[in-house]
Amino acid sequence: MAARRAWLTRNARLRSLSDVDRDIIRLANNPGFKRWLEQIHDIGGCANPIYLSGWTRTVDPSTGEVLLSYSTSGEPGERLALRCGNRRATRCGPCSRLYQGDTFQLVRSGLLGGKSVPEHVGAHPRLFVTLTAPSFGAVHHTTPPAQGPCRRRRGICQHGARLGCGLVHSEDDPLIGTPLCVACYDYTEHVLWHAHAGRLWDRFTTGVRRHLASAVGIARTRLRDHLVVSFAKVAEYQKRGAIHFHAVVRLDGPEPYAPPPGWATPELLDACVRAVAASAWVDASDCDAYGSYRLRFGDQLYVREIAAFGSDGQALTDDAVAGYVAKYVTKSAEVAGAIDYPITSAESIAHLPVSTHVRALIGACWKLGALPESEPLRLRAWAHMLGYRGHCLTKTRAYSTTYGELRAVRARHRCGPPLPGDLETVTESAWRYIGHGYTPGEAELAAGIADNITQNREIAREALADENAGGWSDGEASR
């Protein structure tokens, strides 16, 4: 009877617990719990891991000897957890941070060298360029309190809305980026500009090369014999839902990473960038529904030289640029208050957890996407990205290393030292997908692992900063 009462008491206590707590208890009592924790730690606490089942082995083909082998038969659940690899911070924080770190190294190696890029590229002419979207209508924006209200204008528009705004908006004000008058705002041009932004960027890069050739009297087809223009750019969504391009532009010689000719100066590159940004355009397809649009970059253009240290207070430093670019690759249209998953029906748009402004942009994508003239733009498929279907980061082949090379180096590091000698081997493997994600208890434990890894990295980063500063903390230095 005592044993039965204890059993009933235990079950009653378990029933009083939440689903997460009961699942954690189940996991902790599993014989493979320790190995499961090791797997999740190895993938950084990924929020949505992929599970594979299978085996791999490395064989000496001359003798048939198995040198290395691995099978999931001894793993918990006979499966191996892998990272989901999603770059979006809203989907997976641990994988987005890894992607952000890879982007930092990719951009930084094109500025300072490293990762198979020679260090002397740091002496090449380099600019940091920001190309903005044009105005599609007046929107609310932030201003320092000393500069006064949002918009100092009087009167009303043709739709009866005020042309001005007397408020001083904070950074987290939901009005930021929304139109003063929805009827005046050109949602069609906004969506079409996003859909053609990739072509407009191509016109810009081609135009810079042509202007450089014309400036020094070289035939455009022969510029490649003297000079190579390398780019790396990231697309950033603004609060109003329009993207800006932030780009690193570097001049190289005709050979990979070779110094450019003496006439290739930052001043010449600056002049060419400004001229092309002001003149580049793309025509949207004529349509009876919305007419014709000639799409250009916005009037706001920022061009600054990149220097190693930036001691003059004007030039940006290499690390600052790399960090700035990497900051935005893990963000997407959700910065503007949009969503990070595709739209499947027109009915779902009305129920999306977004602002009225973003809902209007998504609705414009859906409406224009039904037109035959807009079919190549795939506006409905990319409505959740507000019509922009380009990748967050693109670069020329000659700029620096690649994501694939960075991942391969990391994989080789995790696999340990190579086999001794010049042994030729053959790798055989068989894998199959068996699922993804977590149970409620697994998700809670994985989130804790991810938080611990993040905190440890922050502590290590602060310790390294103190060491580079001579071992003195801020508090010690103040005393």
N, C-alpha and C positions, 0 to 999 in steps of 0.2 A: 504493500500500500504506500509506503514512504517513497519508493521509487516511482510509482505512478503519479503521486502528487507532485513530485519534483519535475516529472516530465510534463505534466499539465501546466505547472507554473512556468516552466521554461517556454512552452508554446504560447501561453498567454502573454508573456513578456515580448516574445518575438512578434506577435500580432499587433502589439501596441507600438512597435517601431515603424518608421517610414519604410517605403519600398527601397530607398537608397541604403538605409542602414541595414536592412535585412540582406540586401545583395552584397554589401561589403562583408558582412559576417560569413555569407556563403563563400565568397572569394577567399577570405582569410583562412578558412578551413579546408580549402582545396590543396592537395599535395603539391601542385605546380604553381602555387601563388608566388613564391619567391622568384621563379624563373619568369613568370608573367610580368612582375614588376621590373625585372631586368630588361625585358623586351620593350616595355613602354618607356623606360628611361633611355634606352638606345635610340628611340625615335623622337626623343625630346618631349614626350607627353603630347604627341600629335592628337588633335581633337577628333579626327575621323580617320583612323588608320585603315589600310587595306590589308586583308589577310590572304596569304597564299599557302598552298600545300604542295609539297613536292620534294625534290632532291637535286643535288649537284655534286659532281666529282671531277677532279683533275687527274688525268691519266698520262703516264709516260707511254707514248705510242709505240716505242721500240720494244718495250718489255711487257706492256700491259699492266704495269704496277700502278695501283691507285695511290696517288701521292696525297691528295686531300679529298675529303668527302663530308657532306652534310646532308641531313634529312630532317624533315619536320616530324618524323614519327616519334621522336622523343620530346617534342615540345608540348606545352599545355594545349589541349584541344587539337593536337597534331597540325598546328598552323603557325605561320611566322607573320608578325606584324611589320608593316612597312609604312612609311610616311605617306600621307595623301598628296603632299606637294602643292597644295593650294596656296597661291600667293596672296589671297585676300585675307586681311586681318579679321574681317567679319566672319569668315568661315573657319579659319584655323590660325590662331595666334602663333603657336610654335613654328609652323611651316612658313608663315609669312615673315617671321623674324629671320629665319634661315635664308629665305629668298632676298630679303632686304640686305643681309650681310653679303650675299653673293653679288648683288647689284653694286654695293659699295666697292667691293674689290674689282669688279669689272670696270667701273668708271674710273676708279683711282689708278688702276694699272695703265689706263690710257692717258693719264695725266702725269704720273710720276715714274712709270715703269714697273716692272715686276710681273709675275705670272706669264713669263715668256716674252714680255715687252721690254726692250732696253731702256735704261734709266734716262738716256739723253733726250727722250721725247719731252721731258720736262722743260727743255730749252726751246722747243718749237713754239711758233705763234699759236696762241690758244685764246679763245673767247668763250664766255658764258652768255648765251643769248636767250631771251624770253620773248616768244611771239604770242600775242594775245588774240582772242577772238574779237570781232567788231561788236559794236553796240546793236542789240536787237530791240532796244527800248529802255527807257529809264527804269532803274531798279534802286532799291534802298541799299545803302552801303555804310560801312563804319567810318567814323571820322574822330580824330582826337578831340576831346572836349574843348580844347583851346581854339579849335578851328570852327566851332559852332555846329549848327544842325546838319542833317543829312544833305538836304538840297535847298539852297536859297533861291527859290523861284516863286513868283506869284501867278495867279490865274488858274484856269482850268483847261483841260484838253477838250477835244470835240465830243468826247464821251461823258463829260461831266466830272471827271476825276481831277483832283488837284495836281498841278505840275510840280509843286514843291513839297518838302517834308521838313517840319520844324523840329523833329526829334533828334536826339543824339543816341545812336544805337550802340549797344555793347556788342562784343564779339559773339555772344550766344543768343542774341535777339533773333527770334524766328522770322522776323521781317527781312533780315539781311538776304540780299539776292533776289527778292521777290519784286515783281513789277509794280510801279506806282499805279499804272493802269493796265489791266490785263488785256483790254480790247486794243490798246495801242501797241502792245508787245507783238513782235513778228515771230510767232512760234514756228511758222513754216521756214523762214530763213534760218532760224536757230538750228532746226533739225537738219536742213539741207547743208548747212555749214559743217556740222559734225560729220555728215555722210561723205562730204568731199574733202575733209581735212587732210586725209592721207594724200590725195592728189595735190592739194595745195602745198603740202610739205615737200613732195617730189619736185614741184615747180620751183620751190625755194632753193633746194639743194642744187638743182640743175642750173638755176639762175646765178648762184654764187660762183660756180665753176666758170660759167660763160663770162661773167663780169671780171673775174680774175684774169682770164685769158685776154679779154679786150683791153684791160687796164695796162697790160705790159706788152701788147702788140703781138700776141701769140695766137695762132689759129686755134679755134676751139677744139678741133679734133686732135691737136698736138699738145694740148695742155698736159695730158697724162705722161708725156715724155719728160716733163719738167717738174710737175707738182701733182700731189694727191690731196684732196680735201676729205678729211675724216669727220664723221659726225657720230654723236650719241645723244639721243633725245628721249625725254619722258613726257607723257601727257598727264596733266594735272587738272582735275575738275575744280572749278571755282564754285562759290556758294550759289551763284545764279544758274548753275548747271552747264556752263560753257567751259570747254577745255582750253588750257594754255599749253604751249610747248616750251619746255626748258631744254636747251641743247648745249652741248659742248662741241665747239668747232675747232679743229686742229689742222695745221698745214704740215705735210710731210713731203719728202723727196719722192722721186719716181720709184725707188726701191722700198720695200717694206720697212717702215720706221726710220728711213734715212733722213738726215737733215734737209730742210727745204732750201731752195736757192736764196741768195742774199736779198733779192728784191721782194721776197715774200715776207712782209712785215705785219705786225698786229694792226698797224694803222691802215694798211691797204685792205686787210681782211675786214676790218671794222667798216670801212667805207663801202665795200661790196655788200656786206650783210645788210646795212641800212638801206642801200639803194634797192636791193632785191625785195626786202621785206615790204617796202612801200609800193612796189610795182607788180608783185606776183598776184595772179588771179586765176580763177577757174570758173567756167560757166556751167551752171546746172542745166540739165536738159529742159528744153521748153515744154510747157505743159499747159493745156487749156484750163486746168483746175487752179493753178497758182501762177501762171505766167513764166517769166524768166528771171533768173538771178545771176549776177556776177559777184562771186564770193572772193573776199580778200581778207588779209589779216587786219587786226585792229590797229588804231593809231598809236596805242601804247606799245613802245618797243624798248627793251632794256638790253644793252650790250655792254659788257664789262670784260676787261682783260683778266685772265687767270695768271696769278704769279705764285711762286713757291711759298712766299711768306706774306705778301700783301702789306708790307710795312708802311706803304704810302697812304693807307687808309682808303684807297680807291679800288685796287685790284683784289679779287677774291683769291683765297688760298685753295690749293688742290683738295685738301681734306674737306673744306667747307662745301665745295661744289659736289664732291662725291657723296657727302652726307646728305646734302639737300636733294639730290636726285634720288638716292636710295630711300629717302623718307616717303616719297610718293608712289613707289612701285607697289606697295602693299595696299594702297587705297584705290578706290575706283569711284563709280558714280555715287556710291553711298555718301561721299563727302558732300555732295549737293543735296543729300536727303533722299536719294533714289534707292533702288534695291539691287541685289547682287544675284538675281536668278531670272531666267527668261520669262516673258509674258506668253501665256498660252491661249488667251481668249480676250475679246473685247470686254466681256462682262466682268472679268477679274480686275480690270483697271480701276473701276469705281471703288473697289474694296481694298486697294493697296494702302499700306501704312505710310503714305507720303503726303507732302504738302500739295496745295492746290496748284502751285506753279509747276512742280515736277509732274503731277498728274496730267497737266495740260501738255507738257512736252512729250510724255509717253503716249498720250492720246493723239498728238500730232504725228508721231512716228507710225502709230497703228493706222491712222487715216490715210496718210501719204503712202504707206506701204502697200495699200490696196490698188494704187494706180499703176497701170502698165508701164508708164514712163519711169516709175521709181523701182521697178522690180529688181534691176541689178544692184540697187543700194541695200537691199535686204533690211529695210527699216523695221519690219515687224520682228525679225529674229533678233535685232539689236535694240529693241525699244527700251529694254531695261538699262542699256548704256546710253540712252537718250540719242540714239542714232549713230554714235561713234563706234566703229567696228575695228579700229586699229589696236595693236598691242600697246600695253602701257609703256614699254621701252623698246626702242629699235636703235640699231647702230650699223655703221658700215663695217664690212668684213675686216678692214685694215685698222680699225680703231684700237682694238685690244683683244683680250682673250674672249672666250665664250662661256655661257652657263654650263654647257656640256663638259668643257675642259675642267672647270672648277669642280663640278660634281665628280668627275672621274678621279681627280686628285684626292678629293675627300674619301672616295670609296677605296682607293689604294691605301690611304692612310689607315682606314678602319680595318682593312684586311691584313695589315701587318707587313713585315718585310717579305720580299719576293723569295721564291725558291732559290737555293744556292746554285751557282754556275749558270751556264748558258743552255740549260735544259729546255728542250722544246716539248711543250705539253699540249694536251687536248682537253677542253672542258666540255663535259656532257651534263645536261640538266633537263628537267621536266617539271613545270610549274603549272598550277591551275588556280584560278580565283575562286575563293570560297566564302567571301563576305566582307563586310566593312562595319565600322562603328563600334559602339560600346553598349553594354547594359548600363542601367542607372548607377550602380555602384562602381563599375569600371570607369565611367565618365568622371565621377567625383575624385577617384584616386588619380586618374591621369591629369586632371586639372591641378591637383596638388603637386604632382611631379613637375609639371610645366612651370608652376609658380616658383618652386624651389630652384629650378635651373635658372630661371630669370633673375632671382635674387642673388644667387651665387655669382652670376656674370656681372651684375651691377657692383657687387662687393669687390670682385677681382678688378673691374675697370677703375673703381675709385682707388684701390690700392696701387694700381699701375700709375695712375695720375699723380698720386702722392710721391711715388718713387721717382718719377720723371721730374717732379718739382723739387727734388733734393731731399725727400723724406720728411718734409714739414707739412703738416696739415694746415688748413686755413686758420684754425683756432690757435695753433702754435705760432704760426707766422704773425698773427695779430699781436701776440704777446711779445 
